[in-house]
Amino acid sequence: MAKAKDKAETDNEDAKPKGGGAMKLVMVALLMLVVGAGGAYGAFAAGLLGGGSEEAGPDVPKLIRKGDADPYAPAGGKSDADAGDPIYGEGGSEFRTAYYSFEESFTSNLSNSPGLIQVDLAVSTQHDGRVLQWVENHELAIRSAILIQLAATPEEDVYTPEGRTKLSERLTKAVNSVLEEHEGFGGVDKVHFEAFLVQ
């Protein structure tokens, strides 16, 4: 009889771990679920999950498609009666180009030369109106950067189309450098010559 009693106790002990093991399994699964949900919430709150929208990044000027409204368009100098919607061609770039002309000319000596250069300049951008507003706001610093580049230009560069193209590229980099320093974003696509005089 003692053997039967010992056998019954052994059977009960074997049965207990099976039930306890299932309970442990449920607890581990529940713990993993809680930890996983907490981790997912933490990643979402930190911005690592979901919300891959443009607004999540820095607020930089956006490219404006032809025909789209520019939310930062400067107040135009034209009267409302004269102003109409621009008509864009179907070819070329899908983005519209806006321009800003500097009112005053730029005059400088050329590098290692008695020659002078005088240019009238404009800049263009395909980004929203903030870029041209920033050009106007920082015109003094931009003028200084442009004059430094003009003074560093060798006289032989201003007589060839290739030299003028390189000068335009250097001026574009100089303007964007000033805007990046002050606003954190350049956005000027090109500097254009409206007048070009070398003496």
C-alpha positions as a printed Julia matrix, in Angstrom:
199×3 Matrix{Float64}:
  0.0    0.0     0.0
  2.9    2.27    0.7
  4.04   1.69   -2.83
  0.64   2.73   -4.17
  0.67   5.85   -2.0
  4.21   6.76   -3.19
  3.15   6.13   -6.79
  0.09   8.39   -6.37
  2.27  11.18   -4.91
  4.75  10.8    -7.77
  1.9   11.03  -10.31
  0.63  14.21   -8.59
  4.12  15.74   -8.64
  4.46  14.92  -12.35
  1.1   16.52  -13.04
  1.87  19.74  -11.17
  4.8   20.82  -13.33
  2.73  20.3   -16.47
  0.06  22.71  -15.22
  2.71  25.07  -13.82
  4.62  24.93  -17.12
  1.54  26.0   -19.05
  1.03  28.85  -16.61
  4.67  29.89  -17.03
  4.24  29.8   -20.8
  1.17  32.05  -20.59
  3.02  34.47  -18.26
  6.04  34.63  -20.6
  3.78  35.25  -23.6
  1.91  37.98  -21.71
  5.19  39.56  -20.61
  6.49  39.55  -24.2
  3.26  41.14  -25.4
  3.5   43.92  -22.82
  7.19  44.55  -23.55
  6.55  44.51  -27.32
  3.64  46.94  -27.02
  5.69  49.23  -24.79
  8.58  49.14  -27.22
  6.3   49.86  -30.17
  4.73  52.8   -28.33
  8.18  54.13  -27.41
  9.37  53.88  -31.03
  6.21  55.6   -32.24
  6.56  58.39  -29.66
 10.19  58.86  -30.65
  9.16  59.18  -34.3
 10.88  55.98  -35.39
  7.61  54.34  -36.48
  4.75  55.69  -38.53
  4.29  59.22  -39.78
  6.75  59.28  -42.67
  5.14  62.53  -43.77
  7.04  65.56  -45.06
  5.92  67.63  -42.09
  7.93  65.44  -39.73
 11.2   66.78  -41.2
 12.6   70.28  -41.11
 10.49  73.07  -42.56
 12.52  73.88  -45.67
 11.28  75.51  -48.87
  9.51  73.08  -51.18
  9.7   72.85  -54.96
  6.66  74.45  -56.61
  5.14  72.73  -59.63
  3.98  74.79  -62.56
  0.41  75.93  -61.95
  0.52  75.24  -58.18
  0.01  78.08  -55.72
  3.07  79.25  -53.8
  2.07  79.59  -50.14
  4.95  82.06  -49.61
  4.57  84.13  -52.76
  5.69  87.7   -52.18
  3.09  90.43  -52.52
  3.34  91.4   -56.18
  4.08  94.9   -57.37
  1.41  94.59  -60.06
 -2.13  95.66  -59.44
 -4.69  92.87  -59.17
 -6.18  93.97  -62.49
 -2.81  93.56  -64.26
 -1.83  90.35  -62.47
 -3.02  87.14  -64.02
 -2.11  83.53  -63.63
  1.07  82.79  -65.57
  0.76  80.47  -68.52
  3.39  77.76  -68.51
  4.57  75.66  -71.42
  4.13  71.91  -71.35
  7.82  71.12  -71.85
 10.92  71.75  -69.82
 10.98  71.45  -66.08
  7.88  70.39  -64.17
  8.64  73.14  -61.61
  8.12  76.86  -62.04
 11.05  79.27  -61.83
 10.88  82.55  -59.9
 13.42  85.38  -60.21
 14.79  88.18  -58.06
 16.78  91.05  -59.63
 19.23  93.03  -57.56
 18.42  96.73  -58.02
 22.01  97.97  -57.92
 24.92  96.92  -60.12
 27.99  95.15  -58.77
 31.36  96.77  -59.61
 34.75  95.33  -58.69
 38.38  95.15  -59.71
 39.45  91.9   -61.34
 42.14  89.71  -59.8
 45.73  90.79  -60.59
 44.46  93.23  -63.19
 43.74  96.94  -63.57
 40.48  95.9   -65.23
 37.03  96.48  -63.74
 33.92  94.38  -63.99
 30.39  95.72  -63.65
 27.45  93.31  -63.68
 23.73  93.46  -63.09
 22.56  90.2   -61.53
 19.42  88.21  -60.86
 18.9   84.89  -59.07
 16.41  82.14  -59.82
 14.82  79.39  -57.77
 12.25  76.66  -58.25
 11.54  76.58  -54.52
  8.76  78.46  -52.75
  8.84  82.21  -52.14
 10.78  81.98  -48.89
 14.04  81.66  -50.85
 13.54  84.99  -52.65
 12.37  86.63  -49.41
 15.6   85.46  -47.78
 17.65  86.79  -50.7
 16.05  90.19  -50.21
 16.42  90.07  -46.4
 20.12  89.17  -46.58
 20.99  91.26  -49.62
 23.79  93.12  -47.85
 25.62  89.9   -46.9
 24.95  88.46  -50.36
 26.33  91.6   -52.06
 29.5   91.28  -49.99
 29.94  87.6   -50.92
 29.37  88.4   -54.61
 31.91  91.25  -54.57
 34.5   88.93  -53.01
 33.95  86.42  -55.84
 34.13  89.13  -58.51
 37.42  90.44  -57.07
 38.86  86.9   -57.15
 38.04  86.5   -60.87
 41.0   86.58  -63.3
 40.52  88.94  -66.24
 40.92  86.15  -68.82
 37.89  84.33  -67.35
 35.44  87.14  -68.13
 36.09  87.05  -71.88
 35.03  83.46  -72.57
 31.61  81.83  -72.27
 33.18  79.05  -70.2
 34.73  81.58  -67.83
 31.4   83.39  -67.41
 29.65  80.07  -66.73
 32.22  79.25  -64.03
 31.74  82.73  -62.55
 27.96  82.23  -62.48
 28.45  78.9   -60.69
 30.8   80.48  -58.13
 28.33  83.3   -57.51
 25.51  80.77  -57.05
 27.58  78.92  -54.43
 28.38  82.22  -52.69
 24.71  83.24  -52.5
 23.65  79.8   -51.24
 26.44  79.85  -48.65
 25.08  83.1   -47.19
 21.51  81.75  -47.15
 22.61  78.48  -45.54
 24.51  80.39  -42.87
 21.54  82.62  -42.01
 18.5   80.46  -42.82
 19.8   76.9   -42.9
 18.82  76.42  -46.57
 20.18  77.8   -49.86
 17.69  77.16  -52.64
 19.08  79.48  -55.33
 19.41  77.47  -58.54
 21.38  79.96  -60.61
 22.8   83.48  -60.76
 22.01  85.21  -64.08
 23.82  88.1   -65.75
 21.44  90.88  -66.81
 24.32  93.14  -67.88
 28.03  92.37  -68.13
 30.66  95.09  -68.67
 34.45  94.78  -68.47
 36.72  97.84  -68.72
